[in-house]
Amino acid sequence: MSGSRFLTLADVAEVLNTSVAQVYALVRRAELPAIKIGGRGQWRVESAQLEEYIQRQYVATREFVDAHPFTEAEVPADELG
């Protein structure tokens, strides 16, 4: 990430390697804190909030993995090489 305090939704999408629409959905569901600025209502995510979100996702993923042991049958077809 750059040294900017605030990121656009497009910046966040690039960091997370996902779409702007997915980031917007995270913001609107209040999973990723953001602010709305200006007359056109542009969204900005604070860099620190993005890092906290990422850390929360690591915790949630670990909890999911612990609760759902891996089986070979689960491997998504698009992950098979």
N, CA, C and O atoms as a GROMACS GRO file, in nm:
protein
  324
    1MET      N    1   0.083  -0.119   0.000
    1MET     CA    2   0.000   0.000   0.000
    1MET      C    3   0.087   0.124   0.000
    1MET      O    4   0.201   0.124   0.047
    2SER      N    5   0.032   0.227  -0.053
    2SER     CA    6   0.104   0.354  -0.054
    2SER      C    7   0.104   0.415   0.086
    2SER      O    8   0.044   0.360   0.178
    3GLY      N    9   0.171   0.529   0.100
    3GLY     CA   10   0.177   0.596   0.227
    3GLY      C   11   0.054   0.680   0.257
    3GLY      O   12   0.051   0.747   0.360
    4SER      N   13  -0.046   0.679   0.171
    4SER     CA   14  -0.167   0.758   0.192
    4SER      C   15  -0.248   0.705   0.309
    4SER      O   16  -0.257   0.584   0.331
    5ARG      N   17  -0.306   0.798   0.384
    5ARG     CA   18  -0.391   0.758   0.495
    5ARG      C   19  -0.519   0.694   0.446
    5ARG      O   20  -0.567   0.596   0.504
    6PHE      N   21  -0.576   0.749   0.337
    6PHE     CA   22  -0.702   0.701   0.284
    6PHE      C   23  -0.685   0.640   0.146
    6PHE      O   24  -0.604   0.685   0.066
    7LEU      N   25  -0.763   0.536   0.120
    7LEU     CA   26  -0.761   0.465  -0.007
    7LEU      C   27  -0.898   0.472  -0.072
    7LEU      O   28  -1.000   0.474  -0.004
    8THR      N   29  -0.900   0.475  -0.204
    8THR     CA   30  -1.026   0.464  -0.276
    8THR      C   31  -1.071   0.318  -0.273
    8THR      O   32  -0.994   0.230  -0.237
    9LEU      N   33  -1.196   0.294  -0.310
    9LEU     CA   34  -1.243   0.156  -0.318
    9LEU      C   35  -1.163   0.078  -0.422
    9LEU      O   36  -1.139  -0.041  -0.406
   10ALA      N   37  -1.122   0.147  -0.530
   10ALA     CA   38  -1.040   0.081  -0.632
   10ALA      C   39  -0.904   0.042  -0.575
   10ALA      O   40  -0.851  -0.065  -0.607
   11ASP      N   41  -0.846   0.129  -0.492
   11ASP     CA   42  -0.718   0.096  -0.428
   11ASP      C   43  -0.734  -0.028  -0.339
   11ASP      O   44  -0.650  -0.118  -0.342
   12VAL      N   45  -0.840  -0.032  -0.261
   12VAL     CA   46  -0.865  -0.145  -0.172
   12VAL      C   47  -0.886  -0.272  -0.254
   12VAL      O   48  -0.834  -0.378  -0.218
   13ALA      N   49  -0.961  -0.261  -0.363
   13ALA     CA   50  -0.984  -0.377  -0.450
   13ALA      C   51  -0.852  -0.431  -0.503
   13ALA      O   52  -0.834  -0.553  -0.512
   14GLU      N   53  -0.760  -0.342  -0.538
   14GLU     CA   54  -0.631  -0.385  -0.588
   14GLU      C   55  -0.552  -0.458  -0.479
   14GLU      O   56  -0.491  -0.562  -0.505
   15VAL      N   57  -0.552  -0.403  -0.358
   15VAL     CA   58  -0.480  -0.466  -0.248
   15VAL      C   59  -0.536  -0.605  -0.220
   15VAL      O   60  -0.460  -0.700  -0.199
   16LEU      N   61  -0.668  -0.617  -0.219
   16LEU     CA   62  -0.733  -0.745  -0.188
   16LEU      C   63  -0.747  -0.836  -0.310
   16LEU      O   64  -0.793  -0.950  -0.297
   17ASN      N   65  -0.708  -0.787  -0.426
   17ASN     CA   66  -0.719  -0.863  -0.550
   17ASN      C   67  -0.863  -0.910  -0.573
   17ASN      O   68  -0.890  -1.028  -0.597
   18THR      N   69  -0.954  -0.814  -0.564
   18THR     CA   70  -1.096  -0.841  -0.584
   18THR      C   71  -1.156  -0.725  -0.662
   18THR      O   72  -1.083  -0.637  -0.709
   19SER      N   73  -1.286  -0.723  -0.677
   19SER     CA   74  -1.351  -0.617  -0.755
   19SER      C   75  -1.391  -0.500  -0.667
   19SER      O   76  -1.405  -0.513  -0.545
   20VAL      N   77  -1.409  -0.385  -0.730
   20VAL     CA   78  -1.459  -0.268  -0.660
   20VAL      C   79  -1.599  -0.297  -0.605
   20VAL      O   80  -1.634  -0.252  -0.496
   21ALA      N   81  -1.679  -0.371  -0.681
   21ALA     CA   82  -1.814  -0.406  -0.635
   21ALA      C   83  -1.808  -0.488  -0.506
   21ALA      O   84  -1.891  -0.468  -0.417
   22GLN      N   85  -1.714  -0.578  -0.495
   22GLN     CA   86  -1.700  -0.658  -0.373
   22GLN      C   87  -1.658  -0.570  -0.256
   22GLN      O   88  -1.710  -0.586  -0.145
   23VAL      N   89  -1.567  -0.477  -0.278
   23VAL     CA   90  -1.524  -0.386  -0.173
   23VAL      C   91  -1.641  -0.297  -0.131
   23VAL      O   92  -1.662  -0.275  -0.012
   24TYR      N   93  -1.716  -0.248  -0.227
   24TYR     CA   94  -1.834  -0.166  -0.196
   24TYR      C   95  -1.932  -0.245  -0.108
   24TYR      O   96  -1.987  -0.192  -0.013
   25ALA      N   97  -1.952  -0.372  -0.141
   25ALA     CA   98  -2.041  -0.456  -0.061
   25ALA      C   99  -1.987  -0.472   0.081
   25ALA      O  100  -2.065  -0.470   0.177
   26LEU      N  101  -1.857  -0.488   0.097
   26LEU     CA  102  -1.797  -0.497   0.231
   26LEU      C  103  -1.823  -0.369   0.311
   26LEU      O  104  -1.856  -0.374   0.430
   27VAL      N  105  -1.808  -0.256   0.243
   27VAL     CA  106  -1.831  -0.126   0.308
   27VAL      C  107  -1.978  -0.111   0.346
   27VAL      O  108  -2.009  -0.073   0.459
   28ARG      N  109  -2.068  -0.139   0.255
   28ARG     CA  110  -2.211  -0.121   0.280
   28ARG      C  111  -2.264  -0.217   0.386
   28ARG      O  112  -2.360  -0.184   0.456
   29ARG      N  113  -2.201  -0.335   0.399
   29ARG     CA  114  -2.239  -0.430   0.505
   29ARG      C  115  -2.168  -0.398   0.637
   29ARG      O  116  -2.184  -0.470   0.735
   30ALA      N  117  -2.089  -0.290   0.638
   30ALA     CA  118  -2.015  -0.245   0.757
   30ALA      C  119  -1.910  -0.347   0.802
   30ALA      O  120  -1.871  -0.347   0.919
   31GLU      N  121  -1.865  -0.432   0.712
   31GLU     CA  122  -1.756  -0.524   0.743
   31GLU      C  123  -1.621  -0.453   0.732
   31GLU      O  124  -1.525  -0.489   0.800
   32LEU      N  125  -1.616  -0.351   0.647
   32LEU     CA  126  -1.496  -0.272   0.627
   32LEU      C  127  -1.533  -0.126   0.650
   32LEU      O  128  -1.599  -0.065   0.566
   33PRO      N  129  -1.491  -0.069   0.763
   33PRO     CA  130  -1.526   0.072   0.792
   33PRO      C  131  -1.471   0.167   0.685
   33PRO      O  132  -1.358   0.152   0.638
   34ALA      N  133  -1.554   0.264   0.649
   34ALA     CA  134  -1.517   0.363   0.548
   34ALA      C  135  -1.591   0.493   0.577
   34ALA      O  136  -1.683   0.497   0.659
   35ILE      N  137  -1.548   0.597   0.509
   35ILE     CA  138  -1.618   0.726   0.518
   35ILE      C  139  -1.662   0.766   0.379
   35ILE      O  140  -1.602   0.728   0.279
   36LYS      N  141  -1.769   0.843   0.375
   36LYS     CA  142  -1.822   0.895   0.249
   36LYS      C  143  -1.792   1.044   0.248
   36LYS      O  144  -1.830   1.115   0.341
   37ILE      N  145  -1.725   1.092   0.145
   37ILE     CA  146  -1.685   1.233   0.142
   37ILE      C  147  -1.734   1.302   0.016
   37ILE      O  148  -1.764   1.239  -0.085
   38GLY      N  149  -1.742   1.433   0.024
   38GLY     CA  150  -1.775   1.514  -0.092
   38GLY      C  151  -1.918   1.506  -0.137
   38GLY      O  152  -1.993   1.418  -0.095
   39GLY      N  153  -1.954   1.598  -0.224
   39GLY     CA  154  -2.089   1.606  -0.276
   39GLY      C  155  -2.127   1.487  -0.361
   39GLY      O  156  -2.245   1.454  -0.373
   40ARG      N  157  -2.030   1.422  -0.421
   40ARG     CA  158  -2.057   1.305  -0.506
   40ARG      C  159  -2.054   1.176  -0.427
   40ARG      O  160  -2.076   1.068  -0.482
   41GLY      N  161  -2.027   1.186  -0.297
   41GLY     CA  162  -2.032   1.068  -0.212
   41GLY      C  163  -1.927   0.965  -0.242
   41GLY      O  164  -1.957   0.846  -0.252
   42GLN      N  165  -1.804   1.009  -0.256
   42GLN     CA  166  -1.695   0.915  -0.280
   42GLN      C  167  -1.655   0.847  -0.149
   42GLN      O  168  -1.648   0.912  -0.045
   43TRP      N  169  -1.630   0.718  -0.156
   43TRP     CA  170  -1.593   0.640  -0.038
   43TRP      C  171  -1.442   0.637  -0.023
   43TRP      O  172  -1.368   0.630  -0.121
   44ARG      N  173  -1.398   0.641   0.103
   44ARG     CA  174  -1.256   0.627   0.135
   44ARG      C  175  -1.242   0.533   0.253
   44ARG      O  176  -1.320   0.537   0.348
   45VAL      N  177  -1.141   0.449   0.245
   45VAL     CA  178  -1.110   0.354   0.351
   45VAL      C  179  -0.974   0.391   0.409
   45VAL      O  180  -0.877   0.406   0.335
   46GLU      N  181  -0.968   0.406   0.538
   46GLU     CA  182  -0.841   0.438   0.602
   46GLU      C  183  -0.750   0.316   0.597
   46GLU      O  184  -0.794   0.204   0.621
   47SER      N  185  -0.624   0.338   0.565
   47SER     CA  186  -0.527   0.228   0.553
   47SER      C  187  -0.527   0.139   0.677
   47SER      O  188  -0.521   0.017   0.667
   48ALA      N  189  -0.533   0.202   0.794
   48ALA     CA  190  -0.532   0.126   0.920
   48ALA      C  191  -0.656   0.037   0.931
   48ALA      O  192  -0.648  -0.075   0.982
   49GLN      N  193  -0.772   0.086   0.882
   49GLN     CA  194  -0.894   0.006   0.886
   49GLN      C  195  -0.882  -0.115   0.792
   49GLN      O  196  -0.930  -0.224   0.825
   50LEU      N  197  -0.819  -0.095   0.678
   50LEU     CA  198  -0.799  -0.207   0.586
   50LEU      C  199  -0.710  -0.312   0.650
   50LEU      O  200  -0.739  -0.432   0.642
   51GLU      N  201  -0.602  -0.270   0.714
   51GLU     CA  202  -0.513  -0.365   0.780
   51GLU      C  203  -0.586  -0.440   0.892
   51GLU      O  204  -0.567  -0.561   0.908
   52GLU      N  205  -0.670  -0.369   0.968
   52GLU     CA  206  -0.748  -0.435   1.074
   52GLU      C  207  -0.846  -0.536   1.015
   52GLU      O  208  -0.864  -0.645   1.069
   53TYR      N  209  -0.908  -0.500   0.903
   53TYR     CA  210  -1.000  -0.592   0.835
   53TYR      C  211  -0.925  -0.719   0.792
   53TYR      O  212  -0.973  -0.830   0.812
   54ILE      N  213  -0.808  -0.701   0.734
   54ILE     CA  214  -0.728  -0.816   0.690
   54ILE      C  215  -0.695  -0.905   0.809
   54ILE      O  216  -0.706  -1.027   0.799
   55GLN      N  217  -0.654  -0.847   0.920
   55GLN     CA  218  -0.622  -0.926   1.039
   55GLN      C  219  -0.745  -1.000   1.090
   55GLN      O  220  -0.735  -1.116   1.132
   56ARG      N  221  -0.861  -0.934   1.088
   56ARG     CA  222  -0.985  -1.002   1.130
   56ARG      C  223  -1.015  -1.120   1.039
   56ARG      O  224  -1.063  -1.224   1.085
   57GLN      N  225  -0.988  -1.105   0.910
   57GLN     CA  226  -1.013  -1.214   0.816
   57GLN      C  227  -0.920  -1.331   0.842
   57GLN      O  228  -0.960  -1.447   0.827
   58TYR      N  229  -0.795  -1.303   0.880
   58TYR     CA  230  -0.703  -1.412   0.917
   58TYR      C  231  -0.759  -1.489   1.037
   58TYR      O  232  -0.756  -1.612   1.038
   59VAL      N  233  -0.809  -1.419   1.137
   59VAL     CA  234  -0.866  -1.483   1.255
   59VAL      C  235  -0.989  -1.565   1.216
   59VAL      O  236  -1.002  -1.681   1.256
   60ALA      N  237  -1.079  -1.505   1.138
   60ALA     CA  238  -1.201  -1.575   1.096
   60ALA      C  239  -1.167  -1.699   1.012
   60ALA      O  240  -1.232  -1.802   1.026
   61THR      N  241  -1.068  -1.687   0.927
   61THR     CA  242  -1.028  -1.801   0.844
   61THR      C  243  -0.970  -1.912   0.929
   61THR      O  244  -1.001  -2.029   0.908
   62ARG      N  245  -0.886  -1.876   1.026
   62ARG     CA  246  -0.829  -1.977   1.116
   62ARG      C  247  -0.940  -2.048   1.193
   62ARG      O  248  -0.936  -2.170   1.207
   63GLU      N  249  -1.038  -1.973   1.241
   63GLU     CA  250  -1.150  -2.034   1.314
   63GLU      C  251  -1.228  -2.128   1.222
   63GLU      O  252  -1.270  -2.236   1.265
   64PHE      N  253  -1.249  -2.087   1.097
   64PHE     CA  254  -1.319  -2.173   1.002
   64PHE      C  255  -1.241  -2.301   0.976
   64PHE      O  256  -1.297  -2.411   0.978
   65VAL      N  257  -1.112  -2.286   0.953
   65VAL     CA  258  -1.027  -2.404   0.924
   65VAL      C  259  -1.026  -2.499   1.044
   65VAL      O  260  -1.036  -2.620   1.027
   66ASP      N  261  -1.015  -2.442   1.164
   66ASP     CA  262  -1.016  -2.526   1.284
   66ASP      C  263  -1.148  -2.601   1.301
   66ASP      O  264  -1.149  -2.716   1.345
   67ALA      N  265  -1.258  -2.536   1.266
   67ALA     CA  266  -1.390  -2.597   1.282
   67ALA      C  267  -1.426  -2.692   1.168
   67ALA      O  268  -1.514  -2.776   1.182
   68HIS      N  269  -1.358  -2.677   1.054
   68HIS     CA  270  -1.391  -2.758   0.936
   68HIS      C  271  -1.262  -2.820   0.880
   68HIS      O  272  -1.200  -2.762   0.791
   69PRO      N  273  -1.223  -2.936   0.931
   69PRO     CA  274  -1.099  -2.999   0.884
   69PRO      C  275  -1.102  -3.020   0.732
   69PRO      O  276  -1.206  -3.049   0.674
   70PHE      N  277  -0.986  -3.006   0.672
   70PHE     CA  278  -0.970  -3.018   0.527
   70PHE      C  279  -0.991  -3.161   0.480
   70PHE      O  280  -0.948  -3.257   0.544
   71THR      N  281  -1.058  -3.173   0.366
   71THR     CA  282  -1.067  -3.301   0.296
   71THR      C  283  -1.031  -3.278   0.150
   71THR      O  284  -1.059  -3.170   0.096
   72GLU      N  285  -0.972  -3.374   0.087
   72GLU     CA  286  -0.929  -3.362  -0.054
   72GLU      C  287  -1.047  -3.332  -0.146
   72GLU      O  288  -1.029  -3.269  -0.250
   73ALA      N  289  -1.166  -3.375  -0.110
   73ALA     CA  290  -1.284  -3.354  -0.194
   73ALA      C  291  -1.323  -3.207  -0.204
   73ALA      O  292  -1.400  -3.170  -0.292
   74GLU      N  293  -1.270  -3.123  -0.115
   74GLU     CA  294  -1.306  -2.981  -0.113
   74GLU      C  295  -1.232  -2.895  -0.212
   74GLU      O  296  -1.274  -2.782  -0.236
   75VAL      N  297  -1.123  -2.941  -0.270
   75VAL     CA  298  -1.038  -2.858  -0.352
   75VAL      C  299  -1.119  -2.805  -0.472
   75VAL      O  300  -1.166  -2.884  -0.554
   76PRO      N  301  -1.136  -2.673  -0.482
   76PRO     CA  302  -1.211  -2.617  -0.595
   76PRO      C  303  -1.142  -2.648  -0.728
   76PRO      O  304  -1.019  -2.649  -0.735
   77ALA      N  305  -1.220  -2.674  -0.829
   77ALA     CA  306  -1.165  -2.710  -0.960
   77ALA      C  307  -1.071  -2.602  -1.013
   77ALA      O  308  -0.972  -2.633  -1.078
   78ASP      N  309  -1.102  -2.475  -0.986
   78ASP     CA  310  -1.018  -2.366  -1.038
   78ASP      C  311  -0.886  -2.355  -0.963
   78ASP      O  312  -0.800  -2.278  -1.004
   79GLU      N  313  -0.867  -2.429  -0.855
   79GLU     CA  314  -0.742  -2.427  -0.778
   79GLU      C  315  -0.653  -2.547  -0.811
   79GLU      O  316  -0.544  -2.560  -0.754
   80LEU      N  317  -0.695  -2.632  -0.901
   80LEU     CA  318  -0.622  -2.755  -0.929
   80LEU      C  319  -0.512  -2.741  -1.032
   80LEU      O  320  -0.462  -2.843  -1.080
   81GLY      N  321  -0.472  -2.629  -1.066
   81GLY     CA  322  -0.355  -2.618  -1.151
   81GLY      C  323  -0.384  -2.590  -1.289
   81GLY      O  324  -0.292  -2.578  -1.370
   0.00000   0.00000   0.00000
